[in-house]
Amino acid sequence: MAEATGERSSERAAKGAGTGTGSSALTRPRVRLDLPRPARRRLLPEYDPEAFGRLSERVARFLGTGRFIVWMTVVIIAWVLWNIFAPGHLRFDPYPFIFLTLMLSLQASYAAPLILLAQNRQDDRDRVNLEQDRKQNERSIADTEYLTREIAALRMGLGEVATRDWIRSEFQDLIKEMDERRLFPQERDEGDR
């Protein structure tokens, strides 16, 4: 036994000497930073929260249907009828139906948290959708304000642009003014002939 422990300590010393640090024989091995850490063993089993959430939503959707109510009613009626009318040695839950009450309580104790979990997930989705809608509305408002400013700038720019009717009226005014000054005596002479 002593020889085995001596061999182990010499192996450790060789490993420590091989690292080049010159430290004692009880050095810790170097941790490689380029490799992921090995998975730790856990006491509790691991589960996927998303898969569990999807399952809870499916269960909550089923619990909220008429089909569930009909099937539950059929099972309860069959349970009660069996335990009333079946022969005595085949009855598994006599009259106060304590086992039926226990089963319904168990179903309710699982249904309530599953429904709450499904509602919380739906609230989270609604919150995300609301945030996306709010951001989309902000973008739409910014775009609308930008377009409003552009239209106002175009209107201001068009206010300074000469239109065809304005140019005609200006030409007619110029022609009248030139007629009054008699800058075109040739036209009047031609009109007299």
Secondary structure as GFF3:
##gff-version 3
##sequence-region A 1 193
A	DSSP	alpha_helix	2	19	.	.	.	ID=ss1
A	DSSP	alpha_helix	49	63	.	.	.	ID=ss2
A	DSSP	alpha_helix	66	85	.	.	.	ID=ss3
A	DSSP	three_ten_helix	88	90	.	.	.	ID=ss4
A	DSSP	alpha_helix	98	159	.	.	.	ID=ss5
A	DSSP	alpha_helix	164	181	.	.	.	ID=ss6
A	DSSP	alpha_helix	185	192	.	.	.	ID=ss7
###
